[in-house]
Amino acid sequence: MAVFYNQATISYNGNVANSNIVTGEITEVLSAEKNSLHETYSPDKHSVFVISIINSGTSDYTGLTITDDLGAYDFGTPPTQLVPMSYVENSVMYYVNGVLQTAPTVTSEFPLTIEGINVPAGGDAVIIYETVPNEYAPLGEGSSITNTAEITGVGLAEPISVSSTITPDTTPRLAISKSVSPSSVPENGVINYSFVIQNFGSLPVTEQDTVIFSDTFDPILSIESVTFNNNPWAETTDYTYSTDTGAFVSQTGKITVPPAQYVQNPDTGEWSVQPGVSTLTISGSIYGNNEKI
């Protein structure tokens, strides 16, 4: 609510007289809130924001503008402004009293500016849009992005500010790559398969995460050694293997991977990820039609 004060003055024959001060109050009839459909963000996931505007008054509000800073923050000395979220083009959806409307005009992608929002008397408007984290999005535990939007327009005594805070997804995110050495194997020769498992999350993969690795070797191997991070694995205890099918399966919880490390460039402010890495190596001689060559 906005409070205002007013006083009149009368001048006569070189004299001045002031009236009493009256006080008034402008009652706000437009309210808003902003929420995210996801509490966390990650480079491979869009963040969806919802701004809800309610008009409890008896007059329509037309031509309102929403301006979102996309989580902009100051960095460095002297400070420069970094923007950690990028607007996903053509993602705006606009509802009035629950009915989908023609998408409003996006006149700027930073700050994200959406114009032409109408809120009928006694009604509501909902604006939904997507963003994606970019190279300036803070990573690691303790980080967050706060997106603040302002609603402005004719009829508003002052801008309405709404915000939503999201944090990085700290859960493990795994990727795996496979290589073979040598690529050309002599008859009855030994072949080495290496599997590099990367963790892009800020939490480690532990035995409690019950990760299972599996592969089916074709041609079938006569396994001679298995190591995980240079530590030997034993059949049955650490893995199972079928010489009939070539199916290799690790025992539950034997795969562990350290957490990723996150570094912000002190000059540019860009964040980079150094994934945690574990390596599984399986060596053996090649079978041909279940017979050793």
C-alpha positions in Angstrom: 0.0 0.0 0.0 1.2 3.5 -0.9 0.6 6.4 1.6 0.5 10.0 0.3 0.4 13.4 2.0 -0.9 16.7 0.8 -0.9 20.3 2.0 -2.3 23.4 0.4 -0.9 26.9 0.6 -2.6 30.3 0.2 -0.8 33.5 -0.4 -2.4 37.0 0.2 -0.9 40.5 0.6 2.6 39.1 1.1 1.4 36.6 3.7 1.4 32.8 3.4 -0.9 30.4 5.1 -0.6 26.6 5.1 -3.5 24.2 5.4 -3.4 21.1 7.5 -1.7 18.0 6.1 -4.1 15.3 4.9 -3.1 11.7 4.6 -4.4 9.2 2.1 -3.7 5.7 1.1 -3.7 4.0 -2.2 -4.9 0.4 -1.8 -3.1 -2.0 -4.1 -5.5 -4.3 -5.9 -2.9 -6.0 -8.1 -0.8 -8.7 -6.5 1.7 -11.1 -8.0 4.0 -14.0 -7.2 6.7 -15.9 -9.1 7.5 -19.5 -8.9 9.8 -22.0 -10.6 8.5 -25.4 -11.7 11.9 -26.9 -10.7 13.7 -26.1 -7.5 17.1 -26.9 -9.1 18.9 -26.2 -12.3 21.5 -28.0 -14.5 23.1 -27.3 -17.9 21.0 -30.0 -19.5 17.6 -28.9 -18.1 15.3 -25.9 -18.8 14.0 -23.9 -15.9 10.4 -22.9 -16.2 9.1 -19.8 -14.4 5.5 -18.9 -13.7 4.3 -15.4 -12.9 0.7 -15.2 -11.5 -1.0 -11.8 -11.4 -4.3 -11.3 -9.6 -6.6 -8.2 -10.0 -8.9 -7.8 -7.0 -10.2 -4.4 -8.2 -13.1 -3.4 -10.3 -11.1 -1.9 -13.2 -9.1 -3.7 -15.9 -5.3 -3.4 -16.1 -4.1 -3.3 -19.7 -0.7 -3.0 -21.4 1.4 -4.2 -18.4 5.1 -5.0 -18.9 7.1 -7.7 -17.2 10.9 -7.2 -17.0 13.0 -10.1 -15.7 16.7 -9.7 -14.9 17.3 -13.5 -15.5 19.3 -13.7 -12.3 21.9 -11.0 -13.2 24.6 -10.5 -10.6 27.7 -8.3 -10.2 31.2 -9.9 -10.7 34.7 -8.7 -10.3 36.3 -5.3 -9.6 35.1 -3.0 -11.0 31.9 -5.0 -11.1 30.5 -6.2 -14.3 27.0 -7.7 -14.6 26.8 -11.4 -15.5 23.6 -13.0 -16.6 23.4 -16.7 -15.7 20.1 -17.6 -17.5 19.2 -17.4 -21.2 15.6 -17.0 -22.4 14.4 -19.9 -24.5 13.0 -18.3 -27.7 9.2 -18.5 -28.3 8.6 -20.2 -24.9 6.2 -17.6 -23.5 2.7 -18.8 -22.7 0.0 -16.4 -21.5 -3.3 -17.3 -19.8 -6.2 -15.0 -18.8 -8.7 -16.5 -16.3 -7.3 -19.9 -17.3 -7.8 -19.4 -21.1 -4.7 -19.5 -23.3 -4.1 -16.2 -25.2 -2.0 -15.1 -28.1 1.6 -14.9 -26.9 2.6 -11.4 -25.8 5.5 -9.6 -27.4 9.0 -10.2 -26.2 10.8 -6.9 -26.9 14.1 -7.8 -25.3 15.8 -11.0 -24.2 18.0 -9.2 -21.6 16.6 -8.0 -19.5 13.7 -10.3 -20.6 10.9 -7.8 -21.4 7.4 -9.1 -22.1 4.8 -6.4 -23.1 1.1 -6.3 -23.5 -0.2 -8.1 -20.4 -3.8 -7.6 -19.5 -5.5 -8.5 -16.2 -9.2 -8.2 -16.1 -11.1 -6.8 -13.1 -11.6 -9.6 -10.6 -9.5 -11.9 -12.7 -6.0 -13.2 -13.2 -3.2 -13.6 -15.7 -0.5 -16.3 -15.7 2.7 -15.9 -17.7 4.9 -18.9 -18.2 8.4 -18.9 -19.9 11.5 -21.0 -20.0 15.2 -20.3 -19.5 18.3 -22.4 -19.6 21.5 -21.9 -17.5 24.5 -20.7 -19.4 28.2 -20.5 -18.7 27.7 -17.8 -16.0 25.3 -20.0 -13.9 27.0 -20.6 -10.5 27.7 -24.3 -9.9 28.4 -26.4 -6.8 26.9 -26.5 -3.3 26.0 -23.2 -1.8 25.3 -21.6 -5.1 21.9 -20.2 -6.3 20.2 -18.0 -8.9 17.6 -15.5 -7.9 15.5 -14.3 -10.8 13.7 -11.0 -10.1 10.9 -9.6 -12.3 9.1 -6.3 -12.1 5.6 -5.6 -13.3 5.0 -2.0 -14.5 2.3 -0.1 -16.3 -0.4 2.5 -16.3 -2.5 2.4 -13.1 0.2 1.0 -10.8 1.3 3.3 -8.1 4.7 1.6 -8.1 6.3 -1.4 -9.7 5.4 -4.9 -8.3 8.6 -6.9 -7.7 8.5 -10.8 -7.6 11.4 -13.2 -7.4 12.2 -16.9 -7.4 15.4 -18.6 -6.2 16.7 -21.9 -7.6 19.8 -23.9 -6.7 22.1 -26.2 -8.7 21.2 -29.8 -9.1 23.8 -31.6 -6.8 22.8 -35.1 -7.6 25.3 -37.3 -9.5 25.2 -37.0 -13.3 27.1 -39.8 -15.0 28.6 -40.3 -18.5 30.6 -43.2 -19.8 32.9 -43.7 -22.7 34.5 -46.9 -24.0 37.8 -47.5 -25.7 39.6 -50.6 -27.0 43.3 -51.3 -27.2 44.7 -52.5 -29.5 42.2 -51.8 -32.2 43.7 -54.5 -34.4 44.0 -57.8 -32.4 46.1 -60.8 -33.5 44.7 -64.3 -33.3 44.6 -65.5 -29.7 45.8 -62.0 -28.7 44.9 -60.0 -25.6 42.5 -57.1 -25.8 41.9 -54.3 -23.3 38.6 -52.5 -22.8 38.7 -49.3 -20.8 35.6 -47.6 -19.5 35.9 -44.0 -18.3 33.0 -43.0 -16.0 32.5 -39.3 -15.4 30.5 -37.6 -12.7 29.3 -34.1 -13.4 27.4 -33.7 -10.2 28.7 -32.1 -7.0 27.9 -35.2 -4.9 30.0 -38.4 -5.2 28.6 -41.7 -6.4 28.9 -44.0 -3.4 28.1 -47.7 -2.8 24.7 -46.5 -1.5 23.8 -45.3 -5.0 23.7 -48.9 -6.2 25.2 -48.2 -9.7 25.5 -51.2 -11.9 27.8 -51.5 -14.9 27.1 -54.0 -17.7 28.4 -54.9 -21.1 28.1 -57.9 -23.4 31.4 -58.6 -25.2 31.2 -59.7 -28.9 33.4 -61.5 -29.6 33.3 -63.2 -26.2 36.3 -62.7 -24.0 38.3 -65.1 -21.8 38.7 -62.5 -19.1 42.2 -62.4 -17.6 42.0 -59.3 -15.4 39.5 -56.7 -14.2 40.6 -53.5 -12.4 38.6 -50.6 -11.1 40.7 -47.5 -10.4 43.8 -49.7 -10.6 42.4 -52.0 -7.9 41.8 -55.7 -8.9 38.3 -57.0 -9.0 37.4 -60.6 -8.3 34.7 -62.6 -10.1 31.6 -63.3 -8.0 32.7 -60.8 -5.3 32.9 -57.8 -7.6 31.3 -58.9 -10.9 29.7 -61.8 -12.7 30.6 -63.0 -16.2 29.2 -65.5 -18.6 31.6 -67.1 -21.1 28.5 -68.4 -22.9 27.0 -65.0 -23.7 29.8 -62.6 -23.0 27.6 -60.7 -20.5 29.6 -58.8 -17.8 27.7 -57.2 -14.9 29.2 -55.5 -11.9 27.9 -56.3 -8.4 25.6 -53.6 -7.0 27.4 -50.6 -5.5 30.9 -51.5 -6.7 31.0 -48.5 -9.0 31.9 -45.3 -7.2 32.9 -42.0 -8.7 34.2 -38.8 -7.0 32.3 -35.6 -7.3 33.0 -32.9 -9.9 34.8 -29.7 -9.1 33.6 -26.3 -10.3 35.8 -23.4 -11.2 34.9 -19.8 -12.0 37.3 -18.0 -14.3 38.5 -15.0 -12.3 38.7 -12.9 -15.5 35.6 -13.8 -17.4 33.3 -15.1 -14.7 32.6 -18.3 -16.8 32.1 -21.5 -14.8 33.7 -24.8 -15.9 33.2 -28.3 -14.7 36.0 -30.8 -13.9 34.1 -34.1 -13.6 35.1 -36.7 -11.2 36.5 -39.8 -12.9 36.7 -43.5 -12.3 38.1 -46.1 -14.7 37.2 -49.7 -15.2 39.6 -51.9 -17.3 38.7 -55.4 -18.5 41.4 -57.5 -20.3 41.2 -60.9 -21.9 41.7 -63.1 -24.9 39.2 -63.3 -27.7 36.9 -66.2 -28.3 35.5 -67.2 -31.7 32.2 -69.0 -31.6 32.9 -69.8 -28.0 36.2 -71.4 -29.0 39.5 -69.7 -28.4 41.2 -68.7 -31.6 
